[in-house]
Amino acid sequence: MRTKHRIEEVLEIESSDEFVVKKVHKTKENAAADYIEYVDNKGLYLHFHYDNNTKEASLYSVFTQRKGYLNVIIPDCVLGYVVTRIGERCYLAHEENIVSVCLPNTLKSIGNYAFRGLINLESITIPESVIEIGDEAFAHCALTKVFIPRSVTSIGNGVFMGCDRLVSIIIDKHNSVYDSRKNCNAIVSKKENKIIAGCKTTQIPQSVLEIGDKAFEDCDLLKIKFPNTLIKIGNDAFRSCAGLSQVFIPKSISHIASGCFAGCKRLSSIRVSKSNQFYDSRGNCNAIIETATNILVQGCYNTWIPDNITKIGANAFEGCDCFSSIVIPNSVTEIEANAFAQCYNLEEVVLSDSITKIGENAFSNTCLFSLEIPCSLTQMDFPYFDNKHLLSIKVDADNRVYDSRDNCNAIVETQTNKLILGCKNTIIPDSVEEIDYFAFSFTKIEEISIPKSVHTINQFAFLWCFDLKRIIISDPSLLADTGIVDEVEIISPNQQHEKH
């Protein structure tokens, strides 16, 4: 009779009417680390990592099979180990059920994303013991008010991202690192005079010099007024503020980071002070343009692109889904990464004959039906194009780097014979030797024939091709890790001839 090998054993157990807690040792080689399991009398499971040297424990998962709303109480000590940390991405199960969390007074650190996505979490009290709060720790929660105690000296980016109901942020007046000066309803770094996090009721004080990365990301913000002391706006600072309709950039601002207003779908008016030495909105173009370089940094759905623009910046029009076509003027030589990403209604783009480079995901998640590549374009970064609607691809015959040989409806790198982008109507020419990463991802291709000349098909070449029913190929081993689903029929050319 074969003996079953246990993969774990209980080293210690403690119980009461309110809970059962046990220390579990993993006996199987390469198994996960030992842990402590705490189960309350309502069926809530808390799992902790522990350190025998420091006698400290870190909460890393919460689980329950209960239905209905939950009030989570985290103990301050489990089997003699003091609970000092909430780990990263802790709340992974039944997130929608948790309405309140009681944190222990022993807690020192709240990890990155610790409470992210607890969409019904309305209440939390941060104890005086907490020193550190990680990136996006409370993102997408239902919190209405937050009090940061004097003990907190480190707060990550995007800490209240997506907290649409948040209207009050107060910092303990004795905190040495942060304040909420003049009842501004924001977290301000004293040393840098930088807003770390805000909410929909924030009023930016005159003393603020900088708005930090992700400070207002996905905030239910309807309007914002920048003080004339402001110098810098950080990465993604106002990303996805869907209610924001107009922006005025004062003369003091000298640095505007990429993506700071990306995804602001209702943004229709962008003006820059005529006294600003670094940026302008020339000709009332409804855009932010870097004056020295003529780079269009940020646009909106009412933007018209002036004829002297040299580059469409990264994320410049990302999330602007209110326009269906755009003409790129001849002065533009480069379109940077994500410039028109998530422009869901964009059906037509006219590329100028002077464009030399298109960045990664520049037109991902659009409605483009056709794509015409000019002769000037010599560099394209397409890890995936992510366009379900693309039916036609043409490359100018005079292009020296790319071609669409035999009217194949694809972009082929001429020197390497690598197909880098396909679409629903692509027919792979016999001369193609390689299919690039993500070349057909998201397309609505239904059947594709891979010629014998192809010796390499890179990872995810057919990722999320949900309409793909059949692949005709001589060597099916080439399809490993290409992202095709199990239902796709794979047949040889001979089988294809027999069927016909």
Wavefront OBJ file of the C-alpha trace (Angstrom):
o trace
v 0.000 0.000 0.000
v 1.445 3.349 -1.078
v 1.837 5.996 1.613
v 0.596 9.468 0.760
v 3.146 12.227 1.305
v 1.713 15.296 2.971
v 2.795 18.581 1.422
v 2.276 20.473 4.694
v 2.016 19.909 8.403
v 0.694 21.956 11.318
v 3.461 22.944 13.727
v 1.419 24.934 16.226
v -2.243 25.681 16.809
v -4.199 28.033 19.035
v -7.962 28.399 19.253
v -10.743 30.209 21.042
v -14.452 30.867 20.558
v -13.552 33.670 18.135
v -10.732 32.220 16.049
v -8.448 29.340 15.140
v -4.829 30.096 14.251
v -2.179 27.637 13.126
v 1.391 27.657 11.881
v 1.796 25.576 8.717
v 5.073 24.083 7.479
v 5.466 23.161 3.816
v 7.048 19.704 3.625
v 7.156 19.365 -0.151
v 10.322 20.501 -1.908
v 9.928 23.766 -3.850
v 6.561 24.416 -2.186
v 5.527 27.910 -1.142
v 6.917 29.386 2.068
v 5.637 28.445 5.513
v 2.721 30.540 6.701
v 0.295 31.248 9.524
v -3.419 30.810 8.910
v -5.915 32.772 11.002
v -9.620 31.855 10.678
v -12.288 33.776 12.587
v -15.659 32.391 13.686
v -17.332 33.914 10.624
v -15.216 31.996 8.145
v -12.735 34.735 7.217
v -9.281 33.367 6.352
v -6.180 35.526 6.849
v -2.774 34.233 5.748
v 0.502 35.649 7.077
v 4.163 35.264 6.258
v 6.331 35.348 9.362
v 9.957 35.995 10.299
v 11.505 34.010 13.133
v 14.298 36.550 13.565
v 12.173 39.671 13.948
v 9.079 37.881 15.275
v 7.019 39.929 12.825
v 4.214 38.835 10.498
v 2.958 40.222 7.176
v -0.594 39.700 5.925
v -0.509 38.479 2.308
v -3.976 37.121 1.521
v -7.592 37.309 2.626
v -10.201 34.763 1.656
v -13.782 33.867 2.553
v -16.654 31.899 1.094
v -19.189 34.008 2.932
v -21.684 36.082 1.023
v -22.715 39.589 1.988
v -20.727 42.524 3.280
v -17.673 41.954 5.462
v -16.008 43.929 8.218
v -12.415 42.703 8.333
v -10.553 42.879 11.636
v -6.827 42.216 11.379
v -5.275 40.972 14.635
v -2.208 42.671 16.087
v -0.476 39.386 16.917
v -0.655 35.787 15.672
v 1.093 33.007 17.604
v 3.501 35.500 19.128
v 4.356 37.217 15.820
v 3.521 40.934 15.711
v 1.578 41.987 12.608
v 3.536 44.898 11.120
v 2.740 44.852 7.405
v -0.067 44.513 4.873
v 1.588 42.911 1.848
v 1.317 43.869 -1.812
v -1.912 42.979 -3.631
v -3.249 41.458 -0.448
v -6.984 41.473 -1.123
v -7.425 39.057 -4.004
v -10.691 37.248 -3.169
v -14.256 38.530 -2.693
v -13.045 42.113 -2.864
v -16.536 43.472 -3.516
v -17.766 42.214 -0.109
v -15.404 44.176 2.131
v -16.869 47.430 3.477
v -14.489 48.178 6.339
v -11.070 47.114 7.581
v -9.787 47.532 11.119
v -5.997 47.798 11.119
v -3.908 46.851 14.172
v -1.957 49.461 16.151
v 1.200 47.433 15.505
v 1.113 48.076 11.754
v 4.126 49.841 10.203
v 3.674 49.389 6.453
v 0.815 49.187 3.948
v 2.214 47.650 0.750
v 1.717 48.584 -2.889
v -1.857 47.897 -4.111
v -2.729 46.485 -0.668
v -6.397 47.551 -0.725
v -6.652 48.248 -4.472
v -10.017 47.371 -5.951
v -12.028 47.101 -2.733
v -14.870 48.905 -4.478
v -17.119 48.935 -1.406
v -14.478 49.831 1.173
v -16.026 52.917 2.736
v -14.080 53.251 5.949
v -10.542 52.730 7.167
v -8.578 54.199 10.055
v -4.831 54.375 9.574
v -3.216 53.808 12.996
v -0.507 56.060 14.438
v 2.039 53.258 14.023
v 2.012 53.318 10.196
v 5.140 54.773 8.599
v 4.793 53.774 4.946
v 1.875 53.622 2.470
v 2.702 52.100 -0.924
v 1.744 52.875 -4.529
v -2.009 52.700 -5.272
v -2.586 51.270 -1.793
v -6.228 52.486 -1.701
v -6.889 52.815 -5.446
v -10.481 52.249 -6.596
v -12.012 52.122 -3.131
v -15.249 53.771 -1.938
v -13.559 55.907 0.706
v -15.153 59.296 1.348
v -12.628 60.697 3.785
v -9.061 59.927 4.841
v -6.945 61.035 7.787
v -3.161 60.576 7.534
v -1.530 60.409 10.988
v 1.704 62.108 12.045
v 3.674 58.846 11.857
v 3.421 58.468 8.048
v 6.618 59.582 6.306
v 6.357 57.821 2.937
v 3.389 57.760 0.531
v 3.545 56.183 -2.941
v 2.091 57.314 -6.260
v -1.597 56.960 -7.088
v -2.512 56.169 -3.513
v -6.168 57.282 -3.986
v -6.422 56.719 -7.739
v -10.008 56.078 -8.814
v -11.545 56.897 -5.419
v -14.498 58.755 -6.957
v -16.311 59.346 -3.667
v -13.333 60.808 -1.822
v -14.000 64.412 -0.767
v -11.850 64.924 2.327
v -8.104 64.413 2.824
v -6.623 65.653 6.095
v -3.045 65.349 7.338
v -2.233 65.447 11.046
v -0.865 68.938 11.721
v 2.097 67.390 13.557
v 3.220 65.338 10.524
v 6.770 66.401 9.670
v 6.743 65.292 6.001
v 3.254 66.029 4.649
v 0.480 68.575 5.137
v -2.931 69.518 3.768
v -2.270 73.243 3.938
v -5.189 75.650 3.843
v -7.628 72.728 3.977
v -6.784 71.957 0.358
v -8.019 68.325 0.546
v -4.737 66.975 -0.783
v -1.503 65.436 0.437
v 1.339 67.920 -0.030
v 5.016 67.118 0.436
v 6.428 69.877 2.644
v 9.993 69.637 1.367
v 9.108 69.693 -2.349
v 5.825 71.634 -2.173
v 4.442 68.829 -4.324
v 0.937 67.388 -4.339
v 1.245 63.625 -3.863
v -2.472 62.857 -4.000
v -5.682 64.805 -4.433
v -9.411 64.293 -4.836
v -12.352 65.908 -6.610
v -12.626 68.706 -4.024
v -8.920 69.636 -4.032
v -8.028 73.318 -4.289
v -4.350 73.659 -5.222
v -2.693 76.200 -2.892
v -0.547 79.026 -4.262
v 2.564 77.609 -2.591
v 2.496 74.343 -4.574
v 5.336 73.986 -7.123
v 4.639 70.536 -8.497
v 1.850 68.017 -9.079
v 3.225 64.506 -8.654
v 2.865 61.411 -10.802
v -0.671 59.957 -10.712
v -1.754 62.567 -8.151
v -5.268 62.909 -9.630
v -5.378 59.873 -11.924
v -8.893 58.537 -12.524
v -10.329 61.213 -10.248
v -13.929 62.428 -10.587
v -12.582 65.927 -11.168
v -14.713 68.449 -13.070
v -12.377 71.436 -13.024
v -8.931 72.399 -11.831
v -7.198 75.746 -11.371
v -3.427 75.841 -11.403
v -1.723 78.474 -9.226
v 0.820 80.830 -10.798
v 3.511 79.198 -8.627
v 3.183 75.802 -10.334
v 6.274 74.663 -12.244
v 5.797 70.967 -13.034
v 2.994 68.503 -13.831
v 4.062 64.849 -13.423
v 3.424 61.691 -15.398
v -0.249 60.663 -15.610
v -1.110 63.386 -13.104
v -4.651 63.860 -14.472
v -4.941 60.703 -16.562
v -8.523 59.473 -17.064
v -10.188 62.418 -15.327
v -13.238 61.810 -17.490
v -15.181 64.869 -16.288
v -12.438 67.416 -16.911
v -13.486 69.633 -19.828
v -11.005 72.515 -19.907
v -7.413 73.239 -18.913
v -5.483 76.491 -18.680
v -1.686 76.320 -18.360
v -0.274 79.382 -16.539
v 2.976 81.104 -17.434
v 4.897 79.524 -14.546
v 4.775 75.920 -15.819
v 8.041 74.758 -17.397
v 7.610 70.962 -17.434
v 4.605 68.912 -18.525
v 5.169 65.154 -18.459
v 3.864 62.576 -20.883
v 0.290 61.390 -20.459
v -0.643 63.984 -17.866
v -4.111 64.474 -19.432
v -4.382 61.183 -21.360
v -7.816 59.606 -21.261
v -9.611 62.843 -20.343
v -12.456 62.069 -22.732
v -14.417 65.285 -22.247
v -11.444 67.592 -22.534
v -12.412 70.078 -25.253
v -10.501 73.247 -24.427
v -6.758 73.591 -23.838
v -5.177 77.020 -23.511
v -1.669 78.093 -22.597
v -0.837 81.524 -21.220
v 0.723 83.739 -23.884
v 3.365 84.646 -21.310
v 4.552 81.045 -20.933
v 8.113 80.723 -22.299
v 8.095 76.928 -22.607
v 4.682 75.971 -24.014
v 2.042 77.512 -26.258
v -1.316 76.827 -27.866
v -0.533 78.702 -31.078
v -3.429 79.735 -33.249
v -5.950 78.629 -30.622
v -5.209 75.032 -31.626
v -6.563 73.552 -28.373
v -3.303 71.770 -27.649
v -0.158 72.093 -25.566
v 2.920 72.545 -27.758
v 6.499 72.607 -26.542
v 7.659 75.883 -28.036
v 11.368 75.119 -28.516
v 10.846 71.745 -30.238
v 7.402 72.162 -31.847
v 6.295 68.892 -30.247
v 2.563 68.565 -29.637
v 2.548 67.358 -26.025
v -1.187 67.153 -25.348
v -4.264 67.376 -27.520
v -8.010 66.918 -27.146
v -10.937 66.171 -29.420
v -11.155 69.818 -30.548
v -7.462 70.044 -31.445
v -6.295 71.004 -34.903
v -2.638 70.246 -35.572
v -0.710 73.325 -36.757
v 1.425 73.023 -39.895
v 4.717 73.627 -38.071
v 4.445 70.709 -35.608
v 7.395 68.302 -35.883
v 6.266 65.497 -33.602
v 3.082 64.115 -32.022
v 4.195 63.339 -28.472
v 3.666 60.164 -26.480
v 0.046 59.749 -25.275
v -0.850 63.110 -26.859
v -4.355 62.057 -27.960
v -4.715 58.864 -25.949
v -8.333 58.231 -25.028
v -9.766 60.997 -27.238
v -12.651 58.973 -28.623
v -14.760 61.813 -30.024
v -13.145 62.215 -33.459
v -13.310 59.839 -36.423
v -10.517 61.120 -38.668
v -7.282 63.061 -38.462
v -4.827 64.483 -40.976
v -1.164 64.604 -39.995
v 0.473 67.699 -41.553
v 3.608 67.403 -43.678
v 5.775 69.021 -41.013
v 5.359 66.003 -38.687
v 8.216 63.494 -38.834
v 7.385 61.297 -35.838
v 4.361 59.921 -33.987
v 5.400 58.705 -30.552
v 4.163 55.768 -28.472
v 0.440 55.604 -27.640
v -0.165 58.935 -29.390
v -3.637 57.883 -30.624
v -4.166 54.788 -28.457
v -7.737 54.166 -27.255
v -9.162 56.621 -29.793
v -11.963 54.125 -30.214
v -13.839 56.017 -32.935
v -10.828 56.913 -35.070
v -11.574 55.389 -38.494
v -9.201 57.275 -40.758
v -5.705 58.717 -40.431
v -3.815 60.390 -43.257
v -0.072 60.096 -42.720
v 2.156 62.717 -44.289
v 4.966 61.858 -46.720
v 7.517 63.185 -44.229
v 6.849 60.789 -41.333
v 9.878 58.638 -40.532
v 8.839 56.900 -37.298
v 5.698 55.555 -35.636
v 6.062 54.559 -31.984
v 4.804 51.580 -30.041
v 1.012 51.205 -29.871
v 0.538 54.585 -31.547
v -2.797 53.497 -33.064
v -3.790 50.591 -30.809
v -7.486 50.230 -29.948
v -8.767 52.385 -32.782
v -11.316 51.753 -35.525
v -8.934 52.127 -38.473
v -10.145 50.116 -41.460
v -7.124 50.827 -43.620
v -3.507 51.832 -43.129
v -1.311 53.392 -45.802
v 2.408 53.603 -45.060
v 4.252 56.423 -46.875
v 7.653 56.032 -48.526
v 9.321 58.155 -45.824
v 8.493 55.799 -42.926
v 11.577 53.824 -41.895
v 10.867 52.786 -38.299
v 7.772 51.228 -36.759
v 7.493 49.846 -33.230
v 4.524 47.476 -33.290
v 4.726 44.900 -30.479
v 0.986 44.687 -31.018
v -1.334 46.843 -33.043
v -4.520 45.777 -31.256
v -6.962 46.717 -34.001
v -9.939 44.468 -34.686
v -11.206 46.494 -37.623
v -8.160 46.693 -39.896
v -8.922 45.248 -43.345
v -6.389 46.842 -45.673
v -2.662 47.602 -45.385
v -0.627 49.207 -48.156
v 2.989 50.302 -48.225
v 4.165 52.888 -50.733
v 6.132 51.185 -53.520
v 9.044 53.591 -53.015
v 9.521 52.732 -49.345
v 13.040 51.322 -48.907
v 12.487 49.574 -45.566
v 8.999 48.066 -45.729
v 6.730 46.638 -48.425
v 3.353 45.001 -48.928
v 4.539 42.680 -51.723
v 1.975 40.947 -53.904
v -0.777 43.132 -52.422
v -0.609 40.947 -49.320
v -2.374 43.413 -46.987
v 0.518 43.298 -44.542
v 3.697 45.154 -43.643
v 6.836 43.177 -44.448
v 10.335 44.234 -43.480
v 12.020 44.109 -46.851
v 15.561 43.150 -45.869
v 14.620 40.387 -43.395
v 11.411 39.152 -45.064
v 9.712 39.465 -41.673
v 5.957 40.113 -41.572
v 5.529 42.653 -38.779
v 1.839 43.539 -39.093
v -1.129 41.746 -40.624
v -4.892 42.181 -40.741
v -8.053 40.211 -41.455
v -7.416 40.091 -45.220
v -3.693 39.286 -45.131
v -2.337 36.637 -47.496
v 1.194 35.722 -46.472
v 3.512 35.749 -49.521
v 5.758 32.735 -50.237
v 8.834 34.897 -49.677
v 8.080 35.675 -46.016
v 10.464 33.895 -43.620
v 9.358 35.131 -40.201
v 6.187 36.352 -38.498
v 6.795 38.940 -35.790
v 5.578 39.120 -32.209
v 1.867 40.116 -32.037
v 1.740 40.442 -35.851
v -1.908 39.326 -36.060
v -2.996 39.917 -32.450
v -6.612 41.073 -32.039
v -7.338 40.803 -35.780
v -10.536 39.187 -37.021
v -8.684 36.828 -39.308
v -10.635 33.584 -39.819
v -8.203 31.451 -41.831
v -4.518 31.802 -42.612
v -2.119 29.789 -44.744
v 1.515 29.768 -43.573
v 3.864 29.168 -46.543
v 6.813 26.746 -46.318
v 9.223 29.661 -46.496
v 8.296 30.671 -42.919
v 10.790 29.212 -40.441
v 9.933 31.313 -37.355
v 6.636 32.405 -35.826
v 7.282 34.498 -32.745
v 5.394 34.489 -29.477
v 1.823 35.789 -29.406
v 1.688 36.238 -33.189
v -1.980 35.146 -33.101
v -2.881 36.273 -29.591
v -6.601 37.007 -29.050
v -7.557 36.108 -32.610
v -10.953 34.886 -31.451
v -12.380 34.502 -34.975
v -9.508 32.311 -36.167
v -10.902 28.910 -37.170
v -8.178 27.318 -39.302
v -4.426 27.474 -39.893
v -2.861 25.719 -42.862
v 0.770 24.939 -42.114
v 3.359 22.274 -42.961
v 5.117 22.387 -39.576
v 2.633 22.818 -36.688
v 5.501 22.971 -34.168
v 6.073 26.567 -35.296
v 2.788 27.520 -33.619
v 4.009 26.893 -30.057
v 3.431 29.933 -27.806
v 1.769 31.924 -30.588
v -1.434 32.432 -28.604
v -3.823 30.358 -30.723
v -6.813 28.877 -28.893
v -7.481 25.133 -28.688
v -10.483 25.300 -30.992
v -8.396 26.336 -34.018
v -8.136 23.609 -36.641
v -4.559 23.013 -37.786
v -4.175 21.197 -41.089
v -1.431 20.559 -43.616
v -1.452 21.903 -47.196
v -2.138 18.350 -48.431
v -5.207 18.068 -46.237
v -6.360 21.413 -47.565
v -6.057 20.159 -51.166
v -7.982 16.995 -50.297
v -10.831 19.031 -48.862
v -11.079 20.932 -52.117
l 1 2 3 4 5 6 7 8 9 10 11 12 13 14 15 16 17 18 19 20 21 22 23 24 25 26 27 28 29 30 31 32 33 34 35 36 37 38 39 40 41 42 43 44 45 46 47 48 49 50 51 52 53 54 55 56 57 58 59 60 61 62 63 64 65 66 67 68 69 70 71 72 73 74 75 76 77 78 79 80 81 82 83 84 85 86 87 88 89 90 91 92 93 94 95 96 97 98 99 100 101 102 103 104 105 106 107 108 109 110 111 112 113 114 115 116 117 118 119 120 121 122 123 124 125 126 127 128 129 130 131 132 133 134 135 136 137 138 139 140 141 142 143 144 145 146 147 148 149 150 151 152 153 154 155 156 157 158 159 160 161 162 163 164 165 166 167 168 169 170 171 172 173 174 175 176 177 178 179 180 181 182 183 184 185 186 187 188 189 190 191 192 193 194 195 196 197 198 199 200 201 202 203 204 205 206 207 208 209 210 211 212 213 214 215 216 217 218 219 220 221 222 223 224 225 226 227 228 229 230 231 232 233 234 235 236 237 238 239 240 241 242 243 244 245 246 247 248 249 250 251 252 253 254 255 256 257 258 259 260 261 262 263 264 265 266 267 268 269 270 271 272 273 274 275 276 277 278 279 280 281 282 283 284 285 286 287 288 289 290 291 292 293 294 295 296 297 298 299 300 301 302 303 304 305 306 307 308 309 310 311 312 313 314 315 316 317 318 319 320 321 322 323 324 325 326 327 328 329 330 331 332 333 334 335 336 337 338 339 340 341 342 343 344 345 346 347 348 349 350 351 352 353 354 355 356 357 358 359 360 361 362 363 364 365 366 367 368 369 370 371 372 373 374 375 376 377 378 379 380 381 382 383 384 385 386 387 388 389 390 391 392 393 394 395 396 397 398 399 400 401 402 403 404 405 406 407 408 409 410 411 412 413 414 415 416 417 418 419 420 421 422 423 424 425 426 427 428 429 430 431 432 433 434 435 436 437 438 439 440 441 442 443 444 445 446 447 448 449 450 451 452 453 454 455 456 457 458 459 460 461 462 463 464 465 466 467 468 469 470 471 472 473 474 475 476 477 478 479 480 481 482 483 484 485 486 487 488 489 490 491 492 493 494 495 496 497 498 499 500
